[in-house]
Amino acid sequence: MLKSLGATLAQVTQRLGGRDAAPTFSGLTDPFTSSTTTRAQRRRQLRTVIVLFLVFGAMVLLFSTLFHELMAREDRKYSWATSVYWTLTTMTTLGFGDITFTSDAGRMFSVVVLLVGSTFLLVMLPFVFIQFVFMPWMADRERRRAPRSVPASVQGHIILLEWGPVEVALVERAEQVGVPYVLIVDDVEQAGRLHDEGREVMVGAFDSLATYELARVGAAAMVVATRSDQANTNVAFTVREIAPRVDIVASANSPASVDILKIAGANRVVELGEILGAAMASRTLGQAGRAHIIGGFAGLLIAEAGVVATDLVGATLNDAQLRARFGVGIIGVWNRGIFEIAAANTVLQEATILLLAATSEQLGKFEAAFATSSVANLHTVIIGGGRVGRAVGRACAADGNSFIIVEQLEQRRREGANYVIGDAADRSVLDEAGIAAAAAVVITTHDDDMNVYLTRYCRGLRPDVRIVSRSRLDRNVSTLYRAGADAVLSYAATGSAAIWNHFRGDETILVSDGLSVFRTPIPKGLAGKSLAEAHVRRRTECNVVAVERDGRLVGNPDPDLPLPADGELVLVGSDDAANKFATEFPDRRRIVWRRINPAS
């Protein structure tokens, strides 16, 4: 009932006030609507109210005059004050009954006055109440829900200017390790909703110097601009005016925008399409005993290597003795999209991909022992010729591998790459692209439903091929794995990892969506204990890859040596496992966050 009444009142308000009769903020300055526009709206609303009162006054005058005439016909005389009194009591349906007509004409007139008056007042009173009492109060309440500034005690915080998948992932990382952040939102309602969800949000205009002053940008560690290229340029230029030393990270959709953003003041420009494409390509290149590096920490490299076509197929990790023979540490293994922490009895299969931690020299020894001639000129079928697909192609070409891009739109064809124009769901198109001889298929469309469909189709055509798929939404990652993908990556994961690593200095290596290698200060609860005593894996489901001792990162740490109090751990684990680690060892947040300045 209340809902329908509210809808009715809103309709009445809109019809009377016109389409511009929107709720305004009484006594407050709206930073997102120009003062001229706000004043014009208020003037239109005021004119509407004046017209309503004039109409009401005209009706009272008319009905009072007719009252005199009809009473005169009944040979009764009343003063003008009495006529106004009768008119108002009848129009408002009070009807005291002390003055009544005796003729049929007078009684019909009374009915008309009652109906017209009550109908008019039901319209006018709600309009006046809604526009000048209720809506200003609600707007003021909405505005007060979300802050307009950052507290003076906050410093070293991250300022975000968009709320999308990349920013959600960044906020999760920041909350996990205790880094303060603030999200600037220019929509009051959205800011209120996010504030109610527990997000650190602030209302402000992106192109206003005052907004960044209130956000304490001078004390911030980083500003992240991930809007359009034009908006990011404006943000970088505006922020740089008042905060010459703050670190600004901006995203670029177009390669031509990179230089413009740097000129505007951005310290780092990330091309998310290029980053995602390179990450997807790297997940296809570790084949047939070849170790492909996907990241590193202070000389310790993280790499993937396939066991297909090597004598490792069918052996257990205990049989392989990779650590004893080459010094490489086995973090875990991938089997058809399922990651398992390394165990002595883990059996290596044709589709197994090893996740290794080693030095460059150790990886070289591993390749010398297992790399086969089939490594040369691996062929990759890339489905989707957008920015991500083209980036995958460039990465394959740089590694000396052949590739063909399957694309439906002819206008997406670019020079320097081989294309097959057609629908990837058509078997003949995939045959023309060489799927029968492909070592990998990379699916890069921006439609998750299509990616699931094509992943399942390609897995049916080639049960042995390595498939790397792109996901737009986190909820579709597990679906893509079930459909047959060996690895799944997304803008959110790769983009947030790139920005976070710029902030924290290569702290995280994204292995796949939901799985990362990350570093963290050794918690007080672990200091002085050995890994054998700590049971980190059992307590958190994270596996220790390396330990920093005396400023040097040591891979494959001795499980019996005590952990240094001021060192760092390198761990591998899922997002849930990382959250468990943060919950189990909350004191790890004592780290002093790195701040990058242009002058440094």
C-alpha positions as CSV (number, residue, x, y, z in Angstrom):
1,M,0.0,0.0,0.0
2,L,2.8,2.4,1.0
3,K,4.6,1.5,-2.2
4,S,1.6,2.3,-4.5
5,L,0.9,5.5,-2.6
6,G,4.5,6.6,-3.1
7,A,4.3,5.8,-6.8
8,T,1.1,7.7,-7.1
9,L,2.5,10.8,-5.4
10,A,5.6,10.6,-7.6
11,Q,3.4,10.6,-10.7
12,V,1.4,13.5,-9.5
13,T,4.6,15.4,-8.7
14,Q,6.0,14.7,-12.1
15,R,2.9,15.8,-13.9
16,L,2.5,19.0,-12.0
17,G,6.2,20.0,-11.9
18,G,7.1,18.8,-15.4
19,R,9.9,16.3,-16.2
20,D,12.5,18.6,-14.6
21,A,10.7,18.6,-11.3
22,A,13.2,16.3,-9.7
23,P,14.0,16.2,-6.0
24,T,16.5,18.9,-5.0
25,F,18.6,19.4,-1.9
26,S,17.2,22.1,0.4
27,G,19.8,24.4,1.7
28,L,22.7,22.4,0.3
29,T,25.0,22.8,-2.7
30,D,24.9,19.9,-5.1
31,P,28.4,19.5,-6.5
32,F,27.2,17.6,-9.5
33,T,24.5,19.9,-10.8
34,S,25.2,23.5,-11.8
35,S,23.8,26.2,-9.5
36,T,22.1,27.7,-12.5
37,T,20.2,24.5,-13.3
38,T,19.2,24.0,-9.6
39,R,17.9,27.6,-9.4
40,A,15.9,27.2,-12.6
41,Q,14.3,24.0,-11.3
42,R,13.4,25.7,-8.0
43,R,11.9,28.6,-9.9
44,R,9.8,26.3,-12.0
45,Q,8.6,24.5,-9.0
46,L,7.8,27.7,-7.2
47,R,5.8,28.9,-10.3
48,T,3.8,25.7,-10.2
49,V,3.0,26.2,-6.5
50,I,1.9,29.9,-7.2
51,V,-0.3,28.8,-10.0
52,L,-1.9,26.1,-7.8
53,F,-2.6,28.7,-5.1
54,L,-4.0,31.2,-7.6
55,V,-6.3,28.5,-9.0
56,F,-7.4,27.5,-5.5
57,G,-8.1,31.2,-4.7
58,A,-10.1,31.6,-7.9
59,M,-12.2,28.5,-7.1
60,V,-12.9,29.8,-3.6
61,L,-14.0,33.1,-5.0
62,L,-16.2,31.5,-7.6
63,F,-17.8,29.0,-5.2
64,S,-18.4,31.8,-2.6
65,T,-20.1,33.9,-5.3
66,L,-22.3,31.0,-6.4
67,F,-23.1,30.3,-2.8
68,H,-24.5,33.9,-2.4
69,E,-26.6,33.5,-5.5
70,L,-28.1,30.1,-4.6
71,M,-28.8,31.2,-1.0
72,A,-30.5,34.4,-2.4
73,R,-32.8,32.2,-4.5
74,E,-33.8,30.4,-1.2
75,D,-34.4,33.8,0.3
76,R,-31.5,33.5,2.7
77,K,-28.7,36.0,3.2
78,Y,-25.1,35.4,4.5
79,S,-22.0,37.6,4.8
80,W,-19.0,37.1,2.5
81,A,-17.0,35.8,5.4
82,T,-19.7,33.1,5.9
83,S,-19.7,32.2,2.2
84,V,-15.9,31.7,2.3
85,Y,-16.3,29.7,5.5
86,W,-18.9,27.4,3.9
87,T,-16.8,27.0,0.7
88,L,-13.6,26.0,2.6
89,T,-15.4,23.6,5.0
90,T,-17.1,21.9,2.0
91,M,-14.0,21.8,-0.2
92,T,-12.0,20.2,2.6
93,T,-14.8,17.7,3.3
94,L,-15.2,18.9,6.9
95,G,-18.9,19.8,6.3
96,F,-19.9,21.0,9.8
97,G,-23.6,21.0,8.7
98,D,-24.4,24.3,10.3
99,I,-25.2,25.8,6.8
100,T,-27.0,23.7,4.3
101,F,-29.1,24.2,1.2
102,T,-32.7,23.1,1.0
103,S,-33.2,23.2,-2.8
104,D,-32.0,20.5,-5.2
105,A,-29.9,23.0,-7.1
106,G,-28.1,24.0,-3.9
107,R,-27.5,20.4,-2.9
108,M,-26.1,19.5,-6.3
109,F,-23.8,22.6,-6.0
110,S,-22.6,21.4,-2.6
111,V,-21.7,18.0,-4.2
112,V,-19.8,19.7,-7.0
113,V,-17.9,21.9,-4.5
114,L,-17.0,18.9,-2.4
115,L,-15.8,16.8,-5.3
116,V,-13.8,19.6,-7.0
117,G,-12.3,20.8,-3.7
118,S,-11.3,17.4,-2.3
119,T,-9.8,16.3,-5.7
120,F,-7.8,19.5,-6.0
121,L,-6.5,19.5,-2.5
122,L,-5.5,15.8,-2.8
123,V,-3.2,17.0,-5.7
124,M,-2.0,20.3,-4.4
125,L,-1.1,19.3,-0.8
126,P,0.9,16.2,-1.7
127,F,2.8,18.1,-4.3
128,V,3.7,20.9,-2.0
129,F,4.6,18.5,0.8
130,I,6.7,16.3,-1.4
131,Q,8.5,19.0,-3.3
132,F,9.3,21.4,-0.4
133,V,9.3,19.1,2.7
134,F,9.6,15.4,2.1
135,M,12.0,15.3,-0.9
136,P,14.4,17.9,0.4
137,W,14.5,16.0,3.7
138,M,15.1,12.7,1.9
139,A,17.8,14.3,-0.3
140,D,19.5,15.8,2.7
141,R,19.4,12.4,4.4
142,E,20.9,10.7,1.3
143,R,23.6,13.3,1.1
144,R,24.6,12.8,4.7
145,R,24.8,9.0,4.3
146,A,28.0,9.2,2.2
147,P,30.9,11.4,3.4
148,R,32.1,14.4,1.5
149,S,35.7,14.2,2.7
150,V,38.4,11.9,4.0
151,P,39.3,12.2,7.7
152,A,42.5,14.0,8.5
153,S,44.0,10.9,10.1
154,V,44.0,9.0,6.9
155,Q,47.2,8.9,4.9
156,G,48.9,6.5,2.5
157,H,45.5,5.6,1.0
158,I,44.5,4.6,-2.5
159,I,42.0,6.8,-4.3
160,L,39.7,5.0,-6.8
161,L,37.6,6.8,-9.4
162,E,35.4,3.9,-10.8
163,W,33.5,1.0,-9.3
164,G,34.0,-2.0,-11.7
165,P,35.5,-5.5,-11.5
166,V,39.1,-4.2,-11.5
167,E,38.3,-1.8,-8.6
168,V,36.4,-4.5,-6.7
169,A,39.5,-6.7,-6.9
170,L,41.8,-3.9,-5.8
171,V,39.6,-3.1,-2.8
172,E,39.6,-6.8,-1.8
173,R,43.4,-6.8,-1.9
174,A,43.6,-3.5,0.1
175,E,41.2,-4.7,2.8
176,Q,43.0,-8.0,3.0
177,V,46.3,-6.3,4.0
178,G,44.9,-3.2,5.8
179,V,45.7,-0.5,3.2
180,P,43.2,2.4,3.5
181,Y,41.3,3.4,0.3
182,V,38.5,5.7,-0.7
183,L,36.2,5.4,-3.7
184,I,35.1,8.8,-5.2
185,V,31.6,8.6,-6.6
186,D,29.7,11.4,-8.4
187,D,26.3,9.9,-7.9
188,V,24.7,10.4,-4.5
189,E,22.5,7.4,-4.6
190,Q,25.3,5.1,-5.7
191,A,27.5,6.5,-3.0
192,G,24.8,5.9,-0.4
193,R,24.4,2.3,-1.5
194,L,28.1,1.6,-1.5
195,H,28.4,3.3,1.9
196,D,25.6,1.0,3.3
197,E,27.6,-2.0,2.0
198,G,30.5,-1.0,4.1
199,R,32.7,0.5,1.3
200,E,34.9,3.5,2.0
201,V,33.2,6.0,-0.3
202,M,33.2,9.8,-0.8
203,V,30.9,11.9,-2.9
204,G,32.6,14.3,-5.3
205,A,33.1,15.4,-8.9
206,F,36.0,13.9,-10.8
207,D,37.0,17.1,-12.5
208,S,37.0,19.3,-9.4
209,L,40.1,20.3,-7.5
210,A,38.0,20.6,-4.3
211,T,37.1,16.9,-4.5
212,Y,40.8,15.8,-4.5
213,E,41.6,18.3,-1.7
214,L,38.8,16.8,0.4
215,A,40.1,13.4,-0.5
216,R,43.5,14.4,0.9
217,V,45.2,13.5,-2.3
218,G,48.4,15.1,-1.1
219,A,48.7,12.4,1.6
220,A,47.6,9.6,-0.7
221,A,49.8,6.8,-1.9
222,M,48.2,6.3,-5.3
223,V,45.3,7.6,-7.5
224,V,43.8,4.9,-9.8
225,A,42.0,6.3,-12.8
226,T,40.2,3.6,-14.8
227,R,37.5,5.5,-16.6
228,S,37.6,6.5,-20.3
229,D,40.9,7.7,-21.8
230,Q,39.5,11.3,-22.0
231,A,38.3,11.2,-18.4
232,N,41.5,9.7,-17.1
233,T,43.5,12.5,-18.8
234,N,41.3,15.1,-17.1
235,V,41.8,13.3,-13.7
236,A,45.5,13.1,-14.1
237,F,45.9,16.7,-15.1
238,T,43.6,17.9,-12.3
239,V,45.3,15.8,-9.6
240,R,48.8,16.8,-10.7
241,E,47.9,20.5,-10.2
242,I,47.5,20.1,-6.5
243,A,49.5,16.9,-5.8
244,P,52.8,17.0,-7.8
245,R,54.2,14.0,-5.9
246,V,51.4,11.5,-5.7
247,D,51.5,8.4,-7.8
248,I,48.9,8.3,-10.6
249,V,48.1,5.0,-12.4
250,A,45.7,5.3,-15.4
251,S,44.3,2.8,-17.8
252,A,44.3,3.3,-21.5
253,N,42.0,1.7,-24.0
254,S,43.9,3.1,-27.0
255,P,47.6,2.9,-27.6
256,A,47.5,6.5,-28.8
257,S,46.3,7.6,-25.3
258,V,49.4,6.3,-23.5
259,D,51.6,9.3,-24.3
260,I,48.8,11.8,-23.7
261,L,48.1,10.3,-20.2
262,K,51.8,10.5,-19.4
263,I,52.0,14.1,-20.5
264,A,48.9,14.8,-18.4
265,G,50.7,13.5,-15.3
266,A,50.2,9.8,-15.0
267,N,53.2,7.9,-13.7
268,R,52.1,4.5,-15.0
269,V,49.7,3.8,-17.8
270,V,48.3,0.3,-18.0
271,E,46.8,-1.1,-21.2
272,L,44.5,-3.7,-19.7
273,G,43.9,-5.4,-23.1
274,E,47.6,-5.8,-23.7
275,I,48.2,-7.1,-20.1
276,L,45.4,-9.6,-20.4
277,G,46.5,-10.8,-23.8
278,A,50.1,-11.3,-22.7
279,A,49.0,-13.2,-19.6
280,M,46.7,-15.5,-21.7
281,A,49.6,-16.1,-24.2
282,S,52.0,-17.0,-21.4
283,R,49.6,-19.7,-20.2
284,T,49.9,-21.4,-23.7
285,L,53.6,-21.4,-24.1
286,G,54.8,-23.8,-21.4
287,Q,54.6,-27.0,-23.5
288,A,56.6,-30.2,-23.9
289,G,59.1,-29.7,-21.1
290,R,59.6,-26.0,-21.8
291,A,59.5,-23.7,-18.8
292,H,57.7,-20.4,-19.5
293,I,58.2,-17.7,-16.9
294,I,55.1,-16.0,-15.7
295,G,56.7,-13.8,-12.9
296,G,59.3,-13.5,-10.3
297,F,60.4,-12.3,-6.9
298,A,63.9,-11.0,-6.4
299,G,65.6,-13.6,-8.6
300,L,63.1,-16.4,-7.8
301,L,61.2,-17.2,-11.0
302,I,57.7,-18.6,-11.2
303,A,57.2,-20.7,-14.4
304,E,54.9,-23.2,-16.0
305,A,56.0,-26.3,-17.9
306,G,54.0,-29.0,-19.5
307,V,55.0,-32.7,-19.2
308,V,53.4,-33.8,-22.5
309,A,55.8,-35.7,-24.8
310,T,58.4,-36.0,-21.9
311,D,59.4,-39.1,-19.9
312,L,57.7,-37.4,-16.9
313,V,54.3,-38.7,-18.0
314,G,53.1,-41.4,-15.7
315,A,55.7,-40.7,-13.0
316,T,55.0,-39.3,-9.5
317,L,56.7,-36.2,-8.2
318,N,58.6,-38.4,-5.8
319,D,59.8,-40.5,-8.8
320,A,60.8,-37.5,-10.8
321,Q,63.0,-36.0,-8.0
322,L,63.0,-32.6,-9.7
323,R,64.2,-30.7,-6.7
324,A,67.1,-33.1,-6.0
325,R,68.2,-33.2,-9.7
326,F,67.7,-29.6,-10.8
327,G,67.0,-27.6,-7.6
328,V,63.5,-26.5,-8.9
329,G,60.7,-26.4,-6.5
330,I,57.3,-27.8,-7.4
331,I,54.6,-25.4,-6.2
332,G,51.7,-27.5,-7.6
333,V,50.3,-29.0,-10.8
334,W,47.4,-28.1,-13.1
335,N,45.3,-30.9,-14.5
336,R,42.5,-29.8,-16.8
337,G,41.9,-26.6,-14.9
338,I,42.2,-28.1,-11.5
339,F,45.1,-27.0,-9.3
340,E,46.6,-29.2,-6.7
341,I,49.3,-28.4,-4.2
342,A,52.4,-30.5,-4.9
343,A,52.6,-33.8,-3.1
344,A,55.1,-36.7,-3.4
345,N,52.4,-39.1,-4.7
346,T,51.0,-36.7,-7.3
347,V,50.9,-38.5,-10.7
348,L,51.9,-36.5,-13.7
349,Q,49.6,-37.0,-16.7
350,E,49.7,-35.9,-20.4
351,A,47.7,-32.8,-19.6
352,T,49.6,-31.9,-16.4
353,I,51.2,-28.4,-16.2
354,L,53.9,-28.0,-13.5
355,L,54.0,-24.7,-11.6
356,L,57.7,-24.3,-10.8
357,A,59.7,-22.0,-8.5
358,A,63.4,-21.8,-9.4
359,T,66.3,-19.6,-10.5
360,S,67.1,-18.9,-14.1
361,E,69.9,-21.4,-14.0
362,Q,67.8,-24.1,-12.4
363,L,65.1,-23.6,-15.1
364,G,67.7,-23.9,-17.8
365,K,68.8,-27.3,-16.4
366,F,65.2,-28.4,-16.3
367,E,64.6,-27.5,-19.9
368,A,67.9,-29.1,-21.0
369,A,66.6,-32.4,-19.6
370,F,63.0,-32.3,-20.7
371,A,62.4,-29.9,-23.6
372,T,61.6,-31.8,-26.8
373,S,61.8,-30.8,-30.5
374,S,58.0,-30.4,-30.5
375,V,58.6,-27.2,-28.6
376,A,59.5,-25.4,-31.8
377,N,56.9,-23.4,-33.6
378,L,53.8,-24.2,-31.5
379,H,50.6,-23.3,-33.3
380,T,47.9,-21.4,-31.5
381,V,44.3,-20.7,-32.6
382,I,43.1,-17.4,-31.2
383,I,39.3,-16.9,-31.2
384,G,38.4,-13.2,-31.1
385,G,40.3,-10.5,-33.0
386,G,39.8,-7.6,-30.5
387,R,42.5,-5.9,-28.5
388,V,43.0,-9.0,-26.3
389,G,43.2,-11.4,-29.2
390,R,45.7,-9.3,-31.1
391,A,47.8,-9.0,-27.9
392,V,47.9,-12.8,-27.6
393,G,49.0,-13.0,-31.3
394,R,51.8,-10.5,-30.8
395,A,53.0,-12.5,-27.7
396,C,53.0,-15.7,-29.7
397,A,54.9,-14.1,-32.6
398,A,57.5,-12.7,-30.2
399,D,58.1,-16.2,-28.9
400,G,58.5,-17.6,-32.4
401,N,55.2,-19.4,-32.6
402,S,52.7,-19.4,-35.3
403,F,49.1,-18.3,-34.7
404,I,45.8,-17.7,-36.6
405,I,43.1,-15.3,-35.4
406,V,39.5,-16.4,-36.0
407,E,37.2,-13.3,-36.2
408,Q,33.7,-12.8,-37.5
409,L,34.1,-9.1,-38.4
410,E,36.2,-8.3,-41.5
411,Q,36.9,-4.7,-40.3
412,R,38.8,-6.1,-37.3
413,R,41.5,-7.5,-39.6
414,R,44.9,-6.0,-39.1
415,E,48.1,-6.2,-41.0
416,G,50.9,-8.5,-39.7
417,A,48.6,-11.3,-38.5
418,N,46.9,-14.3,-40.2
419,Y,43.1,-14.2,-40.0
420,V,40.3,-16.6,-40.8
421,I,37.1,-14.6,-41.1
422,G,34.1,-16.6,-40.0
423,D,32.1,-18.0,-37.1
424,A,34.3,-20.0,-34.6
425,A,31.3,-22.3,-34.0
426,D,31.6,-23.5,-37.6
427,R,33.8,-26.6,-37.8
428,S,35.1,-25.7,-41.2
429,V,36.3,-22.3,-39.9
430,L,38.3,-24.0,-37.1
431,D,39.7,-26.5,-39.5
432,E,40.9,-23.7,-41.7
433,A,42.5,-22.1,-38.7
434,G,44.4,-25.3,-38.0
435,I,42.8,-26.5,-34.8
436,A,43.8,-30.1,-35.7
437,A,47.5,-29.3,-35.3
438,A,47.2,-26.6,-32.6
439,A,49.0,-26.9,-29.4
440,A,46.7,-24.3,-27.8
441,V,43.4,-22.5,-28.3
442,V,42.9,-19.1,-26.7
443,I,39.3,-17.8,-26.4
444,T,39.2,-14.0,-26.0
445,T,35.7,-12.8,-26.7
446,H,34.1,-10.4,-24.2
447,D,30.9,-12.5,-23.9
448,D,31.2,-15.1,-21.1
449,D,28.3,-17.2,-22.6
450,M,30.1,-17.4,-25.9
451,N,33.4,-18.3,-24.2
452,V,31.7,-21.1,-22.3
453,Y,30.1,-22.4,-25.5
454,L,33.3,-22.2,-27.5
455,T,35.4,-23.8,-24.7
456,R,33.1,-26.7,-24.5
457,Y,33.0,-27.1,-28.3
458,C,36.8,-26.9,-28.7
459,R,37.3,-29.4,-25.8
460,G,35.0,-31.8,-27.7
461,L,36.9,-31.4,-30.9
462,R,40.4,-31.6,-29.3
463,P,40.4,-33.4,-25.9
464,D,44.2,-33.0,-25.7
465,V,44.6,-29.3,-26.7
466,R,45.4,-26.7,-24.1
467,I,42.6,-24.2,-23.8
468,V,42.9,-20.7,-22.2
469,S,39.7,-18.8,-21.8
470,R,38.8,-15.2,-20.9
471,S,36.1,-14.4,-18.2
472,R,34.4,-11.1,-17.7
473,L,32.5,-12.0,-14.5
474,D,34.0,-13.9,-11.5
475,R,31.0,-16.2,-11.3
476,N,31.7,-17.7,-14.7
477,V,35.3,-18.7,-13.9
478,S,34.3,-22.0,-12.4
479,T,31.9,-22.6,-15.3
480,L,34.7,-22.2,-17.8
481,Y,36.8,-24.6,-16.0
482,R,34.0,-27.1,-15.9
483,A,33.5,-26.5,-19.7
484,G,37.1,-27.7,-20.3
485,A,39.4,-24.7,-19.9
486,D,42.9,-25.3,-18.6
487,A,43.3,-21.7,-17.5
488,V,40.9,-18.8,-17.1
489,L,41.9,-15.1,-16.9
490,S,40.0,-11.9,-16.7
491,Y,40.4,-8.1,-16.9
492,A,39.6,-7.9,-13.2
493,A,42.3,-10.3,-12.0
494,T,45.1,-9.2,-14.4
495,G,44.3,-5.5,-14.2
496,S,44.1,-5.4,-10.4
497,A,47.3,-7.5,-10.2
498,A,49.2,-5.1,-12.5
499,I,48.0,-2.0,-10.6
500,W,48.6,-3.6,-7.2
501,N,52.1,-4.7,-8.1
502,H,52.9,-1.2,-9.2
503,F,51.9,0.0,-5.8
504,R,53.5,-2.8,-3.8
505,G,56.5,-3.7,-6.0
506,D,55.7,-7.0,-7.7
507,E,54.1,-8.5,-4.7
508,T,51.6,-10.8,-6.5
509,I,51.9,-13.1,-9.5
510,L,48.6,-14.1,-11.0
511,V,48.7,-17.7,-12.0
512,S,45.0,-17.9,-13.0
513,D,41.8,-16.4,-11.8
514,G,41.4,-17.4,-8.2
515,L,45.0,-18.5,-7.8
516,S,48.0,-16.3,-7.0
517,V,51.6,-16.4,-5.8
518,F,52.0,-13.6,-3.3
519,R,54.4,-12.3,-0.7
520,T,53.8,-11.1,2.8
521,P,55.7,-10.2,6.0
522,I,56.2,-13.1,8.3
523,P,53.6,-12.8,11.0
524,K,54.6,-12.6,14.7
525,G,52.8,-15.9,15.3
526,L,55.2,-17.7,12.9
527,A,58.5,-15.9,13.8
528,G,61.0,-18.4,15.3
529,K,59.0,-21.4,14.3
530,S,59.9,-23.8,11.5
531,L,57.6,-24.5,8.6
532,A,57.3,-28.1,9.9
533,E,56.0,-26.7,13.2
534,A,53.8,-23.9,11.7
535,H,51.6,-26.1,9.6
536,V,50.8,-23.1,7.3
537,R,49.3,-25.3,4.6
538,R,47.0,-27.2,7.0
539,R,45.9,-24.0,8.7
540,T,45.4,-21.7,5.7
541,E,45.6,-24.0,2.6
542,C,48.5,-21.8,1.3
543,N,51.8,-23.4,0.4
544,V,55.1,-21.7,1.2
545,V,57.3,-21.2,-1.9
546,A,60.1,-19.2,-0.5
547,V,61.4,-17.4,2.6
548,E,63.3,-14.1,2.7
549,R,66.4,-14.5,5.0
550,D,68.8,-11.7,5.6
551,G,67.5,-9.8,2.6
552,R,67.8,-12.7,0.3
553,L,64.9,-14.8,-1.1
554,V,65.5,-18.5,-0.6
555,G,63.4,-20.8,-2.7
556,N,62.4,-24.3,-1.6
557,P,63.1,-23.4,2.1
558,D,64.3,-26.0,4.6
559,P,61.2,-26.9,6.6
560,D,63.2,-27.4,9.8
561,L,64.8,-23.9,9.9
562,P,63.2,-21.3,12.1
563,L,61.5,-18.4,10.3
564,P,63.1,-14.9,10.8
565,A,61.0,-12.3,12.6
566,D,61.7,-9.6,10.0
567,G,61.6,-11.6,6.8
568,E,58.9,-12.3,4.2
569,L,57.1,-15.4,3.0
570,V,56.2,-16.2,-0.6
571,L,53.1,-18.3,-0.8
572,V,50.8,-19.8,-3.4
573,G,47.1,-20.1,-2.8
574,S,43.6,-19.4,-3.9
575,D,41.7,-16.2,-3.0
576,D,40.0,-18.1,-0.2
577,A,43.3,-19.4,1.0
578,A,44.8,-15.9,1.0
579,N,41.8,-14.7,3.0
580,K,42.3,-17.6,5.5
581,F,45.9,-16.6,5.9
582,A,44.9,-12.9,6.5
583,T,42.4,-14.1,9.1
584,E,44.7,-16.6,10.8
585,F,47.6,-14.1,11.0
586,P,46.1,-10.6,11.2
587,D,49.3,-9.0,12.7
588,R,51.0,-9.4,9.3
589,R,49.5,-6.0,8.4
590,R,52.3,-4.2,10.2
591,I,54.1,-3.5,6.9
592,V,54.9,0.1,5.9
593,W,53.3,0.6,2.5
594,R,55.6,1.7,-0.3
595,R,54.9,5.0,-1.9
596,I,56.2,5.8,-5.4
597,N,56.8,9.5,-6.2
598,P,57.7,11.0,-9.5
599,A,60.6,12.8,-7.9
600,S,62.1,9.6,-6.5
